[in-house]
């Protein structure tokens, strides 16, 4: 038997994505199959139809099938025309903080007392309702005068809640005066002061200052209270956090501070050593490469002794890698252009997630960790108030230290600092943006 098969396939793609074919197209493109059996079958069918005298089947329902149910419409905008947060998932901030490891929570931990570094005030402990409200506020563009920027615009989760730009963009296009400080482990700084120049006495004070800053967000607090009161969702959030619906700047500051203090990192490769060995006997050799172990020894002397240490942990203390105080690190011999706290002193943030927080220093002058290490290796300047740890023989008036590290040692320090990156923290949903991304329907589609 001979069978001839003619198949025609047409694939069409155009901007309108119209898959409808007209009658001519259907006639031209319908596959045709011709064979002897096909002809016989057609003849048999014709004879069968001529002899078939049974009445038509009246049981078939000619009405069309019911259309599938419509998907529920997700409302993206509130009554003020601005985005609505997605609060469908209940995040447990208290459980996240309660899960902090014992080397964070025990006063007698081998690598230092992290608890004593905690600046959480007794009257503003982190609660689930307070941190949930704080998260919404942190990501809400309503906190700026023209609804263009939020706290998260300058403090981005995947960058350790810092900004990859040297200077951040304000609500009206202006630039901030200093680089955005990372917020990872912000709760661990016993002095409790905030900003590079420590002008805010507490985190509760700090969070309100960018909102009112003429460059950053440009709002005044009274107008902000009124603005938030015009939404449908803030009253219930304030009620849950503070037992009534009153929206006040004090409550805004408290909830923002709770959310920021929940940003604790304890899931890095460094932390895995404690899981492998124990809170007081971390097994770094079980999780670190030889290069990372060399970097650890240079940083702090661990796991051997302090004879190999550069003393980095003199300032970057405990397992939280948080600073003990403000310091002058010798970026410039003359700091008259920016005196920081005063006398050239600046606050020092935690080193957790440091590898994703480039650029570095208060002015963002270093673009990589390699540049930072080289600065401490050979570039420390003789500032009058230079930290003793950065002077020869750890004196109060000695010359700046020169570590004279070789290339392998410098690279080892970099990879050790990279081991402080907490990948889970950087994508943890409890710290993520609750507002859905709004697609601009007028934008051109991707080709």
C-alpha positions in Angstrom: 0.0 0.0 0.0 1.3 3.4 -0.9 0.7 6.3 1.4 1.4 9.9 0.6 1.5 12.4 3.5 1.7 16.1 3.0 2.2 18.1 6.1 2.5 21.8 6.2 3.6 23.6 9.4 3.6 27.3 9.8 5.0 29.1 12.8 4.2 32.7 13.0 5.4 35.3 15.5 4.5 38.9 15.6 4.2 41.8 18.1 0.5 41.3 18.6 0.9 37.5 19.4 -2.3 36.8 17.3 -2.6 33.1 16.8 -6.0 33.3 14.9 -5.9 32.0 11.3 -8.4 33.1 8.6 -10.3 30.8 6.4 -7.8 30.9 3.5 -5.0 30.1 5.9 -7.0 27.2 7.4 -7.7 25.9 3.8 -4.0 26.2 2.8 -2.5 24.9 6.0 -4.7 21.9 7.0 -2.6 18.7 6.9 -3.9 16.3 4.1 -3.5 12.5 4.3 -4.3 10.4 1.2 -4.2 6.6 1.0 -6.2 3.6 -0.4 -7.6 2.9 3.0 -8.7 6.5 3.3 -10.7 6.3 0.0 -12.3 3.0 1.0 -13.2 4.4 4.4 -14.8 7.4 2.7 -16.9 5.2 0.4 -18.0 3.1 3.3 -19.0 6.1 5.2 -21.1 7.4 2.3 -22.9 4.1 2.0 -23.5 3.9 5.8 -24.9 7.4 5.8 -27.4 6.5 3.0 -28.6 3.4 4.8 -28.8 5.1 8.2 -32.4 6.0 9.0 -32.2 6.4 12.7 -33.6 9.7 14.1 -31.2 12.3 15.3 -30.0 12.2 19.0 -32.0 14.7 20.9 -30.1 14.1 24.1 -27.1 16.2 23.1 -27.3 19.6 24.9 -26.6 22.3 22.2 -25.9 25.0 24.8 -22.2 26.1 25.2 -20.2 24.9 28.2 -19.9 27.2 31.2 -16.9 29.4 31.0 -14.1 28.8 33.6 -14.4 30.8 36.7 -12.6 34.1 36.6 -9.5 34.4 38.8 -9.8 36.9 41.7 -8.6 40.3 40.9 -5.5 41.2 43.0 -5.7 44.8 44.1 -2.3 46.5 43.7 -3.2 50.1 44.7 -4.8 51.7 47.7 -7.4 54.4 47.7 -4.6 57.0 47.6 -3.5 55.6 44.2 -0.2 54.2 45.7 0.8 50.6 46.1 -0.7 48.2 48.6 1.5 45.9 50.6 1.0 42.2 50.5 0.4 41.1 54.1 -0.9 37.6 53.3 2.1 35.9 55.0 2.7 36.2 58.7 6.4 36.6 59.4 7.8 35.6 62.8 10.5 38.0 63.8 10.5 36.9 67.4 11.2 33.3 66.4 14.0 34.5 64.1 15.7 36.4 66.9 15.1 33.6 69.4 16.9 31.3 67.1 20.2 33.3 67.4 23.0 30.8 68.3 24.4 30.5 71.8 27.6 32.3 70.9 25.4 35.3 70.3 23.3 34.9 73.4 25.7 33.7 76.1 27.5 36.4 78.1 30.5 34.1 78.6 30.9 33.2 74.9 34.5 32.5 73.9 34.7 35.2 71.3 33.1 37.9 73.3 29.9 39.0 74.9 27.5 39.9 72.0 24.6 40.5 74.4 26.4 43.4 75.9 26.7 45.0 72.5 22.9 45.0 71.9 21.5 48.5 71.9 17.8 47.5 72.1 16.1 49.7 74.8 14.0 48.0 77.4 10.8 49.8 76.2 11.1 48.8 72.5 11.8 45.1 72.2 11.1 43.6 68.9 7.6 42.2 68.5 6.1 40.5 65.5 3.4 43.2 65.1 5.9 46.0 65.5 8.4 44.6 63.1 5.7 43.8 60.5 4.6 47.5 60.6 8.3 48.6 60.5 8.9 46.5 57.4 5.9 48.1 55.6 7.1 51.6 56.6 10.7 50.8 55.6 9.7 49.9 52.0 6.9 52.5 51.6 7.5 55.4 49.2 4.8 57.4 51.0 7.5 58.3 53.5 9.0 60.7 50.9 7.5 64.0 49.9 6.8 63.1 46.3 6.3 59.3 46.7 9.5 58.4 44.9 11.9 56.9 47.5 11.7 54.8 50.6 14.2 53.8 53.3 14.9 50.7 51.3 15.9 52.9 48.3 19.3 53.5 50.0 19.4 50.3 52.2 19.0 47.4 49.8 18.6 43.9 51.2 20.8 42.1 48.7 23.5 44.6 49.4 23.4 44.0 53.2 21.0 46.9 53.5 23.6 49.3 52.0 23.7 51.0 48.6 26.0 50.1 45.7 26.1 53.8 44.8 28.8 55.9 46.4 26.2 58.5 47.3 22.5 57.7 47.3 19.8 59.5 45.4 17.4 61.7 47.3 13.7 62.2 46.6 14.3 65.2 44.3 17.5 64.0 42.6 20.0 65.3 45.2 22.8 63.3 46.5 23.4 62.3 50.1 26.4 63.6 51.9 27.9 60.2 52.8 27.8 56.6 51.6 24.8 54.6 52.9 25.9 52.5 56.0 24.9 48.9 56.0 22.3 47.8 58.5 23.2 44.2 59.1 23.7 43.6 62.9 22.9 47.3 63.5 21.5 46.2 66.9 25.0 45.2 68.0 26.8 48.5 68.9 26.8 49.2 72.6 27.2 52.9 72.2 23.8 52.9 70.6 24.4 55.9 68.4 23.8 56.0 64.7 25.0 57.6 61.4 28.7 57.8 60.5 29.0 60.9 62.7 26.8 59.4 65.5 24.6 62.4 65.6 21.6 60.3 66.5 21.6 59.1 70.1 19.5 56.1 69.4 18.1 54.1 66.5 14.7 55.4 67.4 16.0 59.0 66.7 17.9 58.0 63.7 15.0 56.5 61.6 13.1 59.8 61.7 16.0 62.0 60.5 16.2 60.8 56.8 12.4 61.2 56.5 12.8 64.9 57.4 16.1 65.5 55.6 15.7 68.1 52.8 17.8 65.9 50.4 16.8 62.4 51.3 13.0 62.2 51.7 11.8 65.8 52.3 8.8 65.1 54.6 7.7 66.7 57.8 6.4 64.3 60.5 2.9 65.9 60.9 2.2 65.6 57.2 3.5 62.1 57.3 1.1 61.1 60.1 -1.8 62.6 58.1 -0.7 60.9 54.9 -0.5 57.5 56.4 -3.9 58.0 58.0 -5.4 58.3 54.5 -4.6 54.7 53.6 -6.7 51.7 54.3 -4.0 49.4 55.8 -2.0 51.5 58.2 -4.6 51.8 60.9 -5.0 48.0 61.4 -1.2 47.7 61.5 -0.8 50.4 64.2 -3.6 48.8 66.1 -1.9 45.4 66.1 1.4 46.9 67.2 0.3 49.5 69.7 -3.2 48.5 70.8 -5.0 51.4 69.1 -5.1 53.0 65.6 -3.3 56.3 66.4 -0.6 57.0 63.9 2.2 59.1 65.5 5.8 59.8 64.7 6.9 58.1 67.9 5.2 54.9 66.9 6.7 55.2 63.4 10.1 55.4 64.9 9.6 52.5 67.3 8.3 50.2 64.6 11.1 51.1 62.1 13.7 50.5 64.8 12.2 47.1 65.6 12.4 46.0 62.0 16.0 47.2 61.7 17.0 45.5 64.9 15.6 42.3 63.6 18.2 42.3 60.8 20.6 40.0 62.6 23.0 37.8 60.6 24.0 34.3 61.9 23.9 32.1 58.8 27.3 32.6 57.1 30.0 30.1 56.4 31.7 31.5 59.5 28.7 30.4 61.6 28.8 26.9 60.1 32.1 26.3 62.0 30.2 26.7 65.3 27.6 24.2 64.1 30.4 21.8 63.2 32.3 22.1 66.4 30.3 23.9 69.1 29.8 27.4 70.6 33.1 27.5 72.4 35.0 25.2 70.1 34.1 26.1 66.5 35.7 23.7 63.9 36.8 26.2 61.2 39.0 23.5 59.6 35.8 21.6 58.8 34.2 24.3 56.8 37.0 26.7 55.7 39.5 26.3 52.9 43.2 26.7 53.6 43.0 30.2 52.2 40.1 31.1 54.4 41.9 29.7 57.4 44.9 31.8 56.7 42.6 34.9 56.5 41.0 34.0 59.8 44.5 33.6 61.4 45.5 37.0 60.1 42.3 38.6 61.2 42.2 37.3 64.7 44.8 34.6 65.4 42.2 31.9 65.5 42.3 28.9 65.4 45.9 29.0 66.7 47.1 31.9 68.7 47.5 35.7 68.4 51.1 35.5 67.2 49.9 35.5 63.5 47.2 38.0 64.1 47.1 41.5 62.7 44.7 42.5 65.5 41.7 43.3 63.2 39.4 41.9 66.0 40.6 44.7 68.3 38.0 46.9 66.7 35.8 44.4 65.0 34.8 42.3 68.1 32.8 39.3 69.0 31.2 36.7 66.7 28.9 39.5 65.5 32.0 41.3 64.2 30.7 44.6 65.6 32.7 47.6 66.6 33.6 48.4 70.2 33.6 52.2 69.6 34.1 55.0 67.1 37.5 55.2 65.6 40.0 57.1 63.4 41.3 54.6 60.9 43.8 56.9 59.1 42.0 57.4 55.8 43.4 60.9 55.8 46.0 62.7 57.8 43.8 65.8 57.7 40.0 65.3 58.2 39.0 69.0 58.2 36.7 68.4 55.2 34.7 65.9 57.3 35.3 65.5 61.0 32.7 62.8 61.5 31.8 62.6 65.2 34.5 65.2 65.8 38.3 65.0 65.6 38.0 62.7 62.6 36.3 59.8 64.5 33.6 57.8 62.6 31.3 55.0 63.6 32.3 51.5 62.5 29.5 49.1 61.2 29.5 45.4 61.6 31.6 43.4 59.1 28.8 40.9 58.6 27.8 40.8 54.9 30.7 43.2 54.2 31.5 41.5 50.8 28.2 42.6 49.3 28.4 46.2 50.6 30.8 47.9 48.2 31.8 50.6 48.0 33.5 51.1 51.4 34.1 53.7 54.0 32.0 56.7 54.9 32.7 58.4 51.6 32.7 55.2 49.5 36.2 55.8 48.3 37.2 52.1 47.9 35.4 50.0 45.3 36.5 46.6 46.5 37.7 44.7 49.5 41.1 44.2 47.9 41.4 48.0 47.9 40.4 48.1 51.6 43.0 45.5 52.5 45.7 47.3 50.6 44.8 50.5 52.4 45.3 48.9 55.8 48.4 47.1 54.5 50.3 50.2 53.2 48.1 53.3 53.2 47.2 54.3 56.8 47.8 58.0 57.3 49.3 59.6 60.4 46.2 61.3 61.8 46.7 62.8 65.3 43.8 60.7 66.6 44.7 57.5 64.8 43.5 54.4 66.6 46.4 52.8 68.7 45.6 49.4 67.0 46.8 51.0 63.7 50.0 52.4 65.2 53.3 50.5 65.6 53.6 48.7 68.9 50.0 49.6 69.6 51.1 52.9 71.0 49.1 56.1 71.4 51.6 58.2 69.4 53.6 55.8 67.2 53.8 55.9 63.4 51.1 54.2 61.3 51.5 50.5 61.1 52.8 48.9 57.9 51.7 45.2 57.7 53.8 44.4 54.6 51.5 41.6 53.6 52.3 39.5 50.5 49.7 39.0 47.8 48.6 35.6 49.1 48.0 37.0 52.6 46.0 39.9 51.2 43.8 37.6 49.1 43.3 35.4 52.1 41.9 38.3 54.1 39.5 39.0 51.3 38.2 35.5 51.1 37.8 35.4 54.9 35.7 38.5 54.8 33.6 36.9 52.1 33.0 34.0 54.4 31.0 36.4 56.6 28.3 36.7 53.9 25.0 35.3 55.0 23.3 34.3 51.7 20.0 33.3 53.4 19.8 36.7 55.1 20.2 38.5 51.8 17.0 36.8 50.4 15.1 36.1 53.6 11.4 37.0 53.0 11.0 38.5 56.4 13.3 41.4 55.3 11.9 41.7 51.8 9.8 44.3 50.0 6.1 43.7 50.9 4.9 46.0 48.0 4.4 44.3 44.6 6.4 45.6 41.7 4.2 47.7 39.5 4.6 47.1 35.8 4.5 50.2 33.6 2.0 49.1 30.9 3.2 51.9 28.6 6.7 50.5 28.5 7.8 48.7 25.4 7.9 44.9 25.6 11.2 43.1 25.6 12.2 41.8 22.2 
